[in-house]
Amino acid sequence: MLKNYFKIAWRNLIRNKTLSLINILGLSLGMAFAMLIGMWIRFETSFDAFNKNSDRIAMVGKHMLINNQKSTSVAVMLPIYDELKNNYPEIKRVTRTDWGNAHSLMIGNNKFNKVGMYVDPDFLKMFTFPVIRGNMETALNDPNSIVLTASLAKALFGTQDPIGKFIKIDNQYNVQVTAIVKDAPKNSSMDFQFLAPFEFEMQNIDNVRSSKARWNNSLVQIIVEVKEGVLIDALSKKIGPMSAKKNTGMKVLTLFLYPMERWHLYGDFKNWVETGGRIEYIRLFGIIGIFVLLIACVNFMNLSTARSEKRAREVGIRKTVGSRRVQLIVQFLTESVFTAFLAFLLSLILIQVLLPYLKDLGFENIRFDFSNVTLLASMLVVCIITGLVAGSYPALYLSSFLPVKVLKGVIKQGKDAVSFRKILVVSQFVISMALIISAVIVFQQINYAKNRPVGYDPNNLITLDVSQDLVKNYNALKRDLLNTGDIEAVAKASSAMTWVANDFGHFSWKGKDPNADIFIKTVMTDWDYEKTAGLKFIAGRPFSREFKTDSNAVILNEAAVSLIGYKDPVGKTMKLGDQALTIIGVIKNVLMEDPFKPVPPGIILFSTDNVNSILIRLRDKSDLKKSLAAIQPIVEKYNPALPFEYHFADEDFGKKFTTENQIAKLAGIFAGLAIFISCLGLFGLAMFVAERRSKEISIRKVLGASVTNLWLLLSKEFVGLVLIACIIASPLAFWLMNNWLNNYEYRIAIHWWIFVIAGSLAIIIALVTVSTQAIKAATANPVKRLKAE
């Protein structure tokens, strides 16, 4: 019986080639993108799950009241480490970590710039980064040891055994390789190429060593592993008030534990409450994937019910000879599942073809492995469900025909069936329209943030990551660079132009509320910073060698002036701790961090010591290749431990939009896909309507109807349905996108013309699609058709 069902299904597919092609293509596109989204969601939700103890690991965070706003951070104070390790028996292991910075590694004449993390010995016991060579228990005990990943060990030593070999780090310290670990998987929140003991930093970095007992300097991450049976939430409440009696310099500061299982997906906090993060995008694209697949299923339902008149006689005869309704339902469901299976095979090919083109859209770590039985099985389940959903209504509808009525003549479709088909068409275009409007608004929001004033000139601005050698040789480096003739200005700073390393909370001024915790973004630099960065002064002047007192001078941005409240700030004073400072200038707000938020209060402080970046301004209209060729040997001369690497400020700024750009492009792709699948359905429906009304069209043409009249007759119904969809989709899209935009403080307003343009576009596309069949029917020879009748 089953074999017979499949044989009939195949014959029907062959008999109706155009319809079958439309169904298979629509279903394959819907399934391909639904499965691609499913694979992406599967990857995103798998982050850190490879760690055996992930349910017992948490990071220490802190809630603060800064500038009268509730703020959350995972940068905490070093003394917390000893407090947790010594006074909380619920904790099994604890480690300090930094954020993973690049360091120079030298083996003979070979030099590398690699990202490493400083951690405590417990790190390898807490996390599942398997040790390939060496002893996990002792690998990080010696402060001068280093643990390499397998890929880095191969890059440094080739086929040699690296254990026991020495590496020079940052061109200053010799460290010994004690272990090799597997590379961190792509779904790890921690990305590193080597591990070194945190005690190394305690011994060699002054700022870290001096912070061991300081409760007012947040510079590390601290991660704990609790003992079995301990509830992380309960321990979180217990450690909350730990810092209350310490000299943190803050009136409000509460600690909490942030479980590892939430690191990747739930990274956003607002008013001390976890508000989401990447989980929002997973939900969004999960819903979009389901909707795109539903649009494809709706096509199948529509086209199957539209051709019901052709299947009616078959149903009547089958029922007459004894077929039960359940058998007919199984027959039609078999046809739809068989069609879905063919579409599934095509979708697998589409996935393989599309994946390389989606690498820049967040799919770079997604792989389709045919040997993964679980993945194939889950995809096959999607195929079967798609076939059953797509075929459910046609099966129930077609199997309900009464044989007596059918065999008396061709059955006419009732109003309910036609109305249901219209509802399906409207539903398709509601989803398509909502996606089109959403894509337009997302693009607008990104461009709005990209085009906002940044307060400096990012063009022709190069950033060098510093090393101790560059800091030590800075004056000679600057002199030689300027002597090339290709460089306009050079400056050193504590931050690049796209991030700020320091928040200082011990500024004070006349009229400041003594009970308020106010932190100000602080950039430390010296001469020529304003010229190199291209700052825009509103009042006052930059730092100058002509004024010896500038070592105690500061420059404020507009937001800082507003915070402090000075009407004419130039010449007035403020304090940093006990140090008196004179305000010598005011600049326009410089956008250095989140492009979707207002620029926070900022201060430029004169300092020659705190250097994290070196900025180089190229001359206007300079030859880029020539300039870089001139810079490279000079930098390598004074920075022998590192390869020559640089960043363009405008490109670094562009990276801030990576996630939003991916969302915009994917939204555009999904909108295009949805409208394409919907138009496939319209094309098929228009073809059947034209075929069913061929006699009417021929008679009208014989009686004098023009091609235009016939085109309008066949097109107006479909255009009307699309217009209804636009009316329904517009408020729905407005509500959804307004909620999305509420996540951004710096956001666009949603204008009415967006809905008009999107609606017009959808109507034009639908009209063009329907017109292909309408014009074909209107221009056909009526004599031939009437003879056939």
C-alpha positions in Angstrom: 0.0 0.0 0.0 2.8 2.4 0.9 4.6 1.6 -2.3 1.4 2.5 -4.2 1.1 5.8 -2.3 4.6 6.8 -3.4 4.0 5.7 -7.0 0.9 7.9 -7.2 2.8 10.8 -5.6 5.5 10.5 -8.2 3.0 10.4 -11.1 1.3 13.5 -9.8 4.6 15.3 -9.5 5.5 14.4 -13.1 2.1 15.2 -14.4 2.2 18.8 -13.0 5.8 19.7 -13.6 5.4 23.5 -13.2 3.4 23.2 -10.0 5.8 20.6 -8.6 8.8 22.8 -9.4 7.3 25.7 -7.6 6.4 23.6 -4.6 9.8 21.9 -4.4 11.7 25.2 -4.9 9.7 27.1 -2.4 9.9 24.3 0.2 13.6 23.8 -0.4 14.4 27.5 0.1 12.3 27.6 3.3 13.9 24.5 4.7 17.4 25.5 3.7 17.2 28.8 5.6 15.3 27.4 8.5 17.9 24.7 8.9 20.8 27.3 8.5 19.2 29.3 11.3 18.7 26.2 13.4 22.4 25.3 12.9 23.4 28.9 14.0 21.1 28.7 17.0 22.6 25.3 17.9 26.1 26.8 17.8 25.2 29.9 19.8 23.4 28.0 22.5 26.3 25.5 22.8 28.8 28.1 24.1 30.8 26.8 27.1 28.8 23.6 27.3 31.9 21.6 26.6 33.1 22.5 30.1 32.2 19.6 32.4 31.6 21.9 35.4 29.9 24.7 33.5 26.8 24.5 35.8 29.1 25.2 38.9 31.2 28.0 37.4 30.5 31.7 37.8 32.2 35.1 37.4 32.2 37.8 40.1 30.4 41.0 38.9 29.5 44.2 40.7 26.6 46.5 40.7 27.4 50.2 41.2 25.7 53.6 41.3 27.8 55.8 39.0 26.8 59.3 38.0 23.4 58.6 39.5 22.9 55.6 37.1 22.8 52.0 38.0 25.7 50.2 36.3 27.0 46.7 36.1 30.6 45.4 35.4 32.6 42.2 35.6 35.8 44.1 36.3 36.5 43.7 40.0 39.1 44.4 42.6 42.1 42.1 43.3 41.5 41.7 47.1 38.3 39.8 46.3 40.4 36.8 45.2 41.9 36.3 48.6 38.6 36.9 50.4 36.8 34.3 48.3 39.6 31.8 48.6 40.1 32.0 52.3 36.6 32.9 53.8 34.0 31.0 51.7 34.0 27.2 52.2 31.3 26.9 49.5 34.0 27.7 46.8 36.0 24.8 45.5 38.3 26.7 43.2 39.0 30.3 42.2 41.1 32.0 39.6 41.9 35.5 38.5 42.0 36.3 34.8 42.7 39.3 32.6 40.8 40.1 29.4 43.2 38.3 27.0 45.8 40.8 25.5 48.3 40.4 22.7 51.9 39.8 23.7 55.1 39.3 21.8 56.6 35.8 21.8 60.2 35.3 20.5 62.0 32.1 19.6 65.4 33.0 18.2 64.7 35.3 15.3 61.1 34.3 14.9 58.6 36.7 16.5 54.9 36.4 17.0 52.1 38.6 18.4 49.6 36.3 20.2 46.7 36.6 22.6 47.3 35.2 26.0 45.6 35.1 29.4 47.1 35.3 32.9 45.4 32.9 35.2 45.8 31.0 38.5 46.7 27.2 38.7 43.1 26.4 39.4 42.2 27.5 35.9 43.1 24.3 34.1 41.2 22.3 36.8 38.1 24.4 36.5 37.8 24.5 32.8 37.8 21.7 30.3 40.8 22.6 28.1 42.5 19.1 27.9 46.2 19.0 28.5 48.0 17.1 25.6 51.5 17.3 27.0 52.7 18.1 30.5 51.2 17.9 34.0 47.9 19.8 34.5 48.4 19.9 38.3 51.7 21.7 38.2 51.7 23.4 34.8 51.0 26.9 36.1 52.7 26.7 39.5 55.9 28.4 38.5 55.4 32.1 37.9 57.8 31.9 34.9 56.0 29.1 33.2 53.8 29.2 30.1 51.1 26.9 28.6 50.7 26.9 24.9 47.8 25.8 22.7 48.5 23.0 20.2 48.4 25.4 17.2 50.7 27.9 18.8 53.2 25.2 19.9 53.3 24.0 16.2 53.8 27.5 15.0 56.6 28.2 17.4 58.4 24.9 17.5 57.2 22.9 14.4 57.7 19.2 15.0 60.0 19.7 18.0 59.0 18.8 21.6 58.2 22.2 23.2 58.2 21.0 26.8 61.0 22.6 28.7 61.9 25.1 25.9 62.2 28.8 26.7 60.3 31.7 25.1 61.0 35.4 25.5 57.8 37.2 26.2 57.4 41.0 25.6 61.2 41.1 24.8 61.9 41.1 28.5 61.2 37.9 30.3 62.1 34.3 29.7 59.4 31.8 30.4 59.5 28.0 30.2 56.9 25.8 28.4 55.4 23.4 30.9 52.3 22.1 29.1 50.4 22.0 25.8 46.5 22.2 25.8 44.0 21.7 23.0 43.0 24.9 21.2 40.0 26.5 22.8 36.9 25.5 20.7 35.1 28.1 18.7 32.1 28.0 21.1 34.3 29.1 24.0 33.8 32.4 25.7 37.5 32.4 26.5 39.8 32.9 23.5 43.5 32.5 24.1 46.6 31.1 22.5 48.7 30.8 25.6 48.2 30.8 29.4 50.6 32.2 31.9 50.5 32.4 35.7 48.8 35.4 37.2 51.6 35.5 39.7 53.9 36.5 36.8 51.9 39.8 36.6 52.0 40.2 40.3 55.8 40.0 40.2 56.5 42.1 37.1 53.7 44.6 36.6 53.7 47.5 39.1 50.1 48.4 38.7 49.0 44.9 39.3 51.3 44.4 42.3 50.2 47.6 44.0 46.5 46.7 43.6 46.8 43.5 45.6 45.2 45.1 48.7 43.4 48.0 46.9 39.6 48.0 47.0 39.3 51.0 44.7 40.9 49.6 41.5 39.0 47.2 39.3 41.4 45.5 36.9 40.7 41.8 36.8 38.0 39.2 36.3 37.6 36.6 39.1 35.9 33.3 38.4 34.8 30.7 41.0 33.8 27.0 40.9 31.4 26.1 43.7 31.3 22.8 45.4 28.7 20.2 44.4 25.3 21.0 45.9 26.0 24.7 46.4 23.5 27.0 44.8 25.2 29.8 42.9 22.3 32.2 43.6 22.5 31.6 47.4 26.3 32.2 47.4 25.8 35.3 45.2 23.6 36.8 47.9 26.1 35.9 50.6 29.1 37.6 48.9 27.0 40.6 47.9 27.9 42.9 50.8 31.5 41.8 51.0 32.9 45.2 49.9 30.6 47.2 52.1 33.2 47.7 54.9 36.2 48.0 52.6 37.6 51.3 51.3 36.2 51.0 47.8 35.7 54.8 47.4 32.1 54.1 46.4 28.9 54.6 48.4 27.0 51.9 46.5 28.7 48.6 45.4 27.2 45.1 45.6 28.9 42.0 44.3 27.1 39.1 42.6 27.9 35.8 40.8 27.2 35.6 37.1 26.8 31.9 36.1 28.9 30.6 33.2 25.8 29.2 31.4 24.6 32.8 30.9 27.9 34.5 29.8 27.4 34.3 26.1 23.7 34.8 25.7 22.7 37.1 28.6 25.4 39.8 28.7 23.2 42.9 28.9 22.3 44.5 32.2 20.1 47.6 32.8 19.4 49.0 36.2 21.2 46.0 37.8 18.8 43.6 36.1 19.8 41.1 33.4 17.9 42.2 30.3 19.2 39.8 27.7 21.9 40.0 25.1 22.5 37.7 22.1 19.5 35.6 23.3 17.4 38.4 21.7 18.9 37.7 18.3 18.4 33.9 18.7 14.7 34.5 19.5 14.4 36.9 16.6 16.0 34.8 14.0 14.4 31.6 15.4 10.9 33.2 14.8 12.0 34.5 11.4 13.2 31.0 10.4 9.8 29.5 11.4 7.9 32.2 9.5 10.0 31.7 6.3 9.3 28.0 6.5 5.6 28.6 7.1 5.5 30.9 4.0 6.8 27.9 2.0 4.2 25.6 3.6 1.4 28.1 2.9 2.5 28.0 -0.8 2.0 24.3 -0.9 -1.4 24.5 0.8 -2.6 27.2 -1.6 -1.5 25.5 -4.8 -2.8 22.1 -3.6 -6.3 23.4 -2.8 -6.3 25.6 -5.9 -6.0 22.5 -8.1 -8.6 20.6 -6.1 -11.0 20.5 -9.1 -8.5 18.4 -11.0 -8.2 15.9 -8.0 -12.0 15.9 -7.3 -12.9 13.1 -9.8 -10.0 11.0 -8.5 -11.3 11.3 -4.9 -14.9 10.5 -6.0 -13.8 7.3 -7.8 -11.6 6.2 -5.0 -14.4 6.7 -2.5 -16.9 4.9 -4.8 -14.7 1.8 -5.0 -14.3 1.7 -1.2 -11.4 4.0 -0.1 -12.0 5.4 3.3 -11.3 9.0 4.1 -8.3 8.1 6.3 -6.7 6.3 3.4 -7.1 9.4 1.2 -5.6 11.6 4.0 -2.6 9.3 4.2 -2.3 9.4 0.4 -2.3 13.2 0.2 0.1 13.4 3.2 2.4 10.9 1.6 2.4 13.2 -1.5 3.3 16.2 0.5 6.0 14.4 2.6 7.4 13.0 -0.6 7.5 16.5 -2.1 9.1 17.8 1.1 11.7 15.1 1.0 12.7 16.1 -2.6 12.8 19.7 -1.4 14.9 18.5 1.6 17.5 16.9 -0.7 17.7 20.1 -2.7 17.9 22.2 0.5 21.0 20.2 1.6 22.7 21.2 -1.7 21.6 24.8 -1.1 23.1 24.8 2.4 26.4 23.7 1.1 26.4 26.3 -1.6 25.2 29.2 0.6 27.4 28.6 3.7 30.6 30.1 2.2 28.7 33.3 1.3 27.3 33.7 4.8 30.7 33.6 6.6 30.6 37.4 7.2 27.1 37.2 8.6 27.9 35.2 11.7 28.0 31.8 10.1 31.8 31.5 9.9 31.8 28.8 12.5 28.9 26.8 11.1 29.8 23.6 9.4 27.5 21.0 7.8 28.9 17.6 8.5 27.2 14.7 6.7 28.8 12.3 9.1 26.9 13.9 12.0 24.0 11.5 12.4 22.3 13.6 15.0 22.3 16.7 12.8 21.0 14.8 9.8 18.3 13.1 11.9 17.1 16.5 13.3 17.0 17.9 9.8 15.0 14.9 8.5 12.6 15.5 11.3 12.2 19.1 10.1 11.6 17.7 6.6 8.8 15.4 7.8 7.2 18.0 10.0 7.3 20.5 7.0 5.6 17.9 4.8 2.9 17.1 7.3 2.2 20.8 8.0 2.2 21.7 4.3 0.0 18.8 3.4 -2.4 18.9 6.4 -5.0 21.2 5.0 -5.0 19.9 1.4 -5.3 16.4 2.7 -8.3 17.2 5.0 -9.9 19.4 2.3 -9.5 17.1 -0.7 -10.6 14.0 1.3 -13.8 15.7 2.3 -15.3 15.7 -1.2 -18.6 13.8 -1.6 -18.4 11.2 -4.4 -22.1 11.7 -5.5 -21.5 15.4 -6.2 -18.1 14.9 -7.7 -19.2 12.2 -10.2 -22.2 14.3 -11.3 -19.8 17.0 -12.6 -16.8 19.0 -11.8 -17.0 20.1 -8.2 -16.9 23.9 -7.6 -14.8 25.2 -4.7 -16.9 26.7 -1.9 -16.5 30.1 -0.5 -14.8 28.7 2.6 -11.9 27.2 0.5 -11.5 30.4 -1.5 -11.6 32.5 1.6 -9.0 30.3 3.3 -6.7 30.6 0.3 -7.0 34.4 0.5 -6.2 34.3 4.2 -3.1 32.3 3.4 -2.0 34.7 0.7 -2.5 37.7 3.0 -0.6 35.9 5.8 2.3 35.3 3.5 2.6 38.9 2.6 2.1 40.2 6.1 5.2 38.3 7.1 7.1 39.4 4.0 6.1 43.1 4.5 7.0 43.0 8.1 10.5 41.7 7.2 10.9 44.3 4.5 10.0 47.2 6.9 12.2 45.7 9.6 15.2 45.4 7.3 14.8 49.1 6.1 14.6 50.3 9.7 17.6 48.3 10.8 19.6 49.7 7.9 18.5 53.2 8.9 19.5 52.8 12.5 23.0 51.6 11.6 23.5 54.4 9.1 22.2 56.9 11.7 24.9 55.8 14.2 27.6 55.5 11.6 27.0 59.1 10.4 26.8 60.7 13.8 29.6 63.3 14.6 32.5 61.5 16.2 34.4 64.6 17.4 37.7 63.7 15.8 39.1 62.9 12.3 39.3 59.1 11.8 40.7 59.4 8.2 44.4 58.9 7.7 44.8 57.9 11.4 46.8 54.8 12.3 47.0 53.2 15.7 49.9 51.1 16.9 49.5 48.7 19.9 52.4 49.5 22.2 55.0 47.4 23.8 57.6 48.2 26.5 60.1 48.8 23.7 57.9 51.3 21.9 57.2 53.2 25.2 60.9 53.2 26.1 61.9 54.5 22.6 58.9 56.7 22.0 60.8 60.0 21.6 63.2 58.5 19.1 60.3 56.8 17.3 58.4 60.0 17.0 61.4 62.0 15.7 62.1 59.4 13.0 58.5 59.1 11.9 58.2 62.9 11.5 61.4 63.0 9.6 60.0 60.8 6.9 57.9 63.7 5.6 54.8 61.4 5.2 53.7 61.9 8.8 51.8 65.0 10.0 51.7 64.2 13.8 52.4 61.5 16.3 51.1 61.1 19.9 50.9 58.6 22.6 47.8 57.9 24.8 46.3 55.6 27.4 43.6 54.6 24.9 43.1 54.3 21.1 40.4 56.4 19.6 37.8 53.7 19.7 37.9 52.7 23.4 38.7 54.2 26.8 40.8 52.2 29.3 40.3 54.4 32.4 37.3 55.6 34.5 38.5 57.8 37.4 36.2 58.4 40.3 38.3 60.7 42.4 37.8 63.9 40.5 36.3 66.8 42.5 35.3 70.4 41.8 33.5 73.2 43.4 29.9 72.4 43.9 30.3 68.6 43.5 27.9 66.5 45.6 30.1 64.8 48.2 27.7 61.9 48.4 27.7 61.1 44.7 29.8 58.5 43.1 30.9 60.1 39.8 33.2 58.4 37.4 34.7 60.2 34.4 36.2 58.6 31.3 39.9 59.6 31.3 42.4 59.6 28.5 46.0 60.3 29.5 48.3 61.8 26.9 50.8 64.6 26.2 51.7 67.0 23.4 50.3 66.8 19.8 47.4 64.6 20.8 44.8 67.1 19.5 46.7 67.5 16.2 47.1 63.7 15.7 43.5 62.9 16.6 42.0 65.9 14.9 40.1 67.1 17.9 37.7 70.1 17.6 38.1 72.7 20.3 35.2 74.8 21.4 37.2 76.9 23.9 40.7 77.2 25.2 43.8 75.4 23.8 45.6 72.1 23.7 48.6 71.0 25.8 51.7 73.1 24.8 55.4 72.9 25.5 55.3 76.6 26.0 53.4 76.3 29.3 55.3 74.4 32.0 52.2 74.3 34.1 50.4 72.1 31.6 51.6 69.0 33.5 48.8 70.0 35.9 46.3 70.8 33.1 43.2 69.1 31.8 40.9 69.3 28.8 37.2 68.6 29.1 34.6 67.4 26.6 31.1 69.0 26.4 29.5 66.2 28.5 32.1 66.8 31.3 31.4 70.6 31.2 27.7 69.9 31.5 28.3 67.5 34.4 30.6 69.8 36.3 28.4 72.8 35.7 31.0 75.5 35.0 29.6 78.2 32.6 33.1 79.3 31.5 35.3 76.5 32.5 38.6 77.6 30.9 41.0 78.8 33.6 39.0 77.3 36.5 40.3 74.5 38.6 39.3 71.0 39.8 41.1 68.2 41.6 42.2 64.6 41.0 42.6 63.4 44.5 44.8 66.0 46.1 46.3 67.2 42.8 45.0 70.6 41.7 44.3 70.8 38.0 43.6 73.7 35.7 41.1 73.5 32.9 42.8 74.8 29.7 40.4 73.7 27.0 37.0 72.3 26.0 36.5 70.0 23.0 33.5 68.6 21.2 32.3 65.3 22.5 34.5 62.5 21.1 32.7 59.2 20.4 35.1 56.5 21.5 32.9 53.7 22.8 29.3 52.7 22.1 28.0 54.5 18.9 24.4 53.9 20.0 24.8 55.7 23.3 25.3 59.3 24.3 29.0 60.3 24.8 29.8 60.2 28.5 31.7 62.9 30.4 35.4 62.7 29.4 38.6 64.3 30.5 42.0 64.5 28.8 44.7 64.4 31.4 48.4 65.3 30.8 50.6 62.3 31.5 53.8 60.9 29.9 53.7 57.5 31.7 50.4 55.7 31.0 50.6 54.5 27.3 48.5 51.9 25.6 48.4 53.2 22.1 50.5 55.3 19.7 48.6 57.4 17.2 50.1 58.4 13.8 48.4 61.0 11.5 49.3 60.6 7.8 49.4 63.7 5.7 46.4 64.4 3.6 46.4 62.8 0.1 49.6 60.9 1.0 50.3 57.6 -0.8 49.2 55.0 1.7 51.6 52.3 0.5 54.5 54.7 0.4 53.7 55.9 3.9 53.4 52.4 5.4 56.6 51.4 3.7 58.3 54.4 5.4 56.7 53.6 8.8 57.4 49.9 9.0 61.3 49.9 9.2 61.2 52.6 11.9 58.7 50.8 14.0 60.5 47.5 13.6 63.8 49.3 14.6 62.4 50.4 17.9 60.1 47.4 18.4 62.3 44.4 17.6 60.2 41.8 19.4 57.0 42.2 17.4 56.0 42.1 13.8 54.8 45.4 12.3 51.0 45.6 12.9 48.7 48.6 12.8 45.0 49.5 12.7 43.1 52.2 10.9 40.9 54.2 13.2 38.0 54.3 10.8 38.1 50.5 10.3 38.2 50.0 14.1 35.2 52.3 14.4 33.4 50.3 11.7 33.9 47.1 13.8 31.6 48.5 16.4 28.7 47.8 14.0 29.6 44.1 13.3 26.6 42.6 15.0 24.2 45.3 13.7 25.6 44.9 10.2 25.0 41.1 10.4 21.5 41.6 11.6 20.7 44.2 8.8 22.1 41.9 6.0 20.4 38.8 7.4 17.1 40.8 7.7 17.5 41.9 4.1 18.2 38.4 2.9 15.2 37.0 4.8 12.9 39.7 3.6 14.0 39.0 0.0 13.6 35.3 0.5 10.1 35.7 2.0 8.9 37.9 -0.8 10.4 35.6 -3.4 8.7 32.5 -1.9 5.4 34.4 -1.6 5.7 35.5 -5.2 6.3 31.8 -6.2 3.0 31.1 -4.7 1.3 34.0 -6.4 2.7 32.9 -9.7 1.3 29.4 -9.2 -2.1 30.7 -8.1 -2.2 33.2 -11.0 -1.5 30.3 -13.4 -4.3 28.2 -12.1 -6.8 31.1 -11.9 -6.0 31.9 -15.6 -6.4 28.3 -16.5 -9.7 27.9 -14.6 -11.1 31.2 -16.1 -9.8 30.5 -19.7 -13.3 30.1 -21.1 -14.5 33.4 -19.5 -11.4 35.2 -20.7 -11.9 33.9 -24.3 -15.6 34.9 -24.4 -14.8 38.4 -23.0 -12.1 38.8 -25.6 -14.4 37.8 -28.4 -16.9 40.3 -27.2 -14.3 43.1 -27.4 -12.5 43.2 -24.1 -8.9 44.6 -24.4 -5.8 43.1 -23.1 -5.6 45.8 -20.5 -9.1 45.1 -19.2 -8.4 41.3 -19.0 -5.1 42.1 -17.2 -6.9 44.2 -14.7 -9.6 41.5 -14.2 -7.0 38.9 -13.3 -4.7 41.1 -11.4 -6.9 43.2 -9.2 -7.8 40.4 -6.8 -4.2 39.5 -6.0 -3.1 43.2 -5.7 -6.0 43.7 -3.3 -4.9 40.9 -1.1 -1.3 42.3 -1.0 -2.7 45.7 -0.1 -4.6 44.2 2.8 -1.4 42.5 3.9 0.4 45.9 3.9 -2.3 47.4 6.0 -2.0 44.6 8.6 1.8 44.4 8.5 2.5 48.1 9.0 1.3 48.5 12.6 2.8 45.1 13.5 6.2 46.0 12.1 6.0 49.4 13.8 5.4 47.8 17.2 8.2 45.2 16.8 10.8 47.7 15.5 9.9 50.4 18.0 10.6 47.8 20.8 13.9 46.9 19.1 14.9 50.5 18.8 14.2 51.1 22.5 17.4 49.1 23.2 19.3 52.0 21.8 19.6 55.4 23.5 20.8 57.0 20.3 18.1 56.0 17.8 16.1 57.0 14.8 12.4 57.9 14.7 10.2 55.6 12.5 8.8 57.7 9.7 5.5 57.0 7.8 7.1 57.0 4.4 9.0 53.8 5.2 5.7 51.9 5.3 4.5 53.6 2.0 7.7 52.7 0.2 7.8 49.1 1.5 4.1 48.6 0.7 4.5 50.0 -2.8 7.5 47.8 -3.4 5.5 44.7 -2.3 2.6 45.6 -4.5 4.8 46.2 -7.5 6.6 42.9 -7.1 3.3 41.1 -6.7 1.8 42.8 -9.7 4.8 41.9 -11.9 4.5 38.3 -10.7 0.8 38.0 -11.4 1.1 39.9 -14.7 3.3 37.2 -16.3 0.3 34.9 -16.2 -2.4 37.5 -16.6 -0.9 38.9 -19.9 -0.3 35.4 -21.2 -3.9 34.5 -20.6 -5.2 37.8 -22.1 -3.1 37.5 -25.3 -4.0 33.8 -26.0 -6.0 32.9 -29.1 -9.7 32.7 -27.9 -10.7 30.5 -30.9 -8.5 27.6 -29.8 -9.7 27.8 -26.3 -13.4 27.8 -27.2 -12.9 24.9 -29.6 -11.3 23.0 -26.7 -14.2 23.8 -24.5 
